[in-house]
Amino acid sequence: MDNSILASVIGLGSMGLLFGAILAYASRIFRVEVDPRIEQIIEILPGANCGGCGYPGCSGYADALVKNNVDMNLCAPGGADVIAQISAILGKESDATGVEMVAAVQCKGGNAEAKSRFIYHGILDCTAAQMLDSGFKSCVYGCLGLGTCVRACPFDALHINANGLPEVNEAKCTACGLCVKACPRDIMTLIPKIQRIFIGCNSHDRGKSVKNACSVGCIGCTKCATPKVTPSGAILMDNNLPKIIKPDAEDLRAAVESCPTNSFSIRRIMLD
């Protein structure tokens, strides 16, 4: 072999060994120690990376739990079991409320019940439709039915029904809250699973103006909140809408029966 070629090979090999040694040394010097609890928490989190906790995926939440002492009950898909495991890993008492939630649709004004002011031919997105003269619905509070909440759900727990309203598949819903954040009209909400009855209207108007827009809209009559109908005090009026403050009150059924516009919704599925 030519001596010049041999020298080049030896030289390149030596340089490779030298640079490798430098990189190995640098990796030891500049190594960032990772708290093993972060990896342990990542392992027990659902891995959905839905972002419902407010952090960039499960790894981001695990990092915040260990380093920033954030709440342990932010992972809705994980539920109480995951909270208990996180509590054990961090050696802290659980700060969970113990109340399981589920998504609910606060609007019953579908295509058959709610009037439209014009025919919309734009992008099939509720936020886009909302920007066009406050939407095509006569009720400026009502569901636009274009499926923005459906597309935001990573668990396939929502679909638009034949009447143009979102429906929740409670068996799949994890209460991550992404549909709530996505809706430009605040139609989607989270309620306790123990709550079977909720108000299916989001309008803050009253009387005739509501009736002119939707046949099932709450007219703010306050009848459901009177002591005669709900003596438990389960309902308070808030900005012309009933607000349920005792979700498991037995007299909520009386509120449903007293409503002149059928504005309350009753969940069809009760999960354990």
Secondary structure as GFF3:
##gff-version 3
##sequence-region A 1 272
A	DSSP	alpha_helix	3	29	.	.	.	ID=ss1
A	DSSP	alpha_helix	36	44	.	.	.	ID=ss2
A	DSSP	alpha_helix	57	68	.	.	.	ID=ss3
A	DSSP	alpha_helix	79	90	.	.	.	ID=ss4
A	DSSP	beta_strand	101	105	.	.	.	ID=ss5
A	DSSP	alpha_helix	126	131	.	.	.	ID=ss6
A	DSSP	alpha_helix	148	152	.	.	.	ID=ss7
A	DSSP	beta_strand	158	160	.	.	.	ID=ss8
A	DSSP	beta_strand	166	168	.	.	.	ID=ss9
A	DSSP	alpha_helix	178	182	.	.	.	ID=ss10
A	DSSP	beta_strand	188	192	.	.	.	ID=ss11
A	DSSP	beta_strand	197	199	.	.	.	ID=ss12
A	DSSP	alpha_helix	207	211	.	.	.	ID=ss13
A	DSSP	three_ten_helix	223	225	.	.	.	ID=ss14
A	DSSP	beta_strand	235	238	.	.	.	ID=ss15
A	DSSP	beta_strand	241	244	.	.	.	ID=ss16
A	DSSP	alpha_helix	252	258	.	.	.	ID=ss17
A	DSSP	beta_strand	264	266	.	.	.	ID=ss18
###
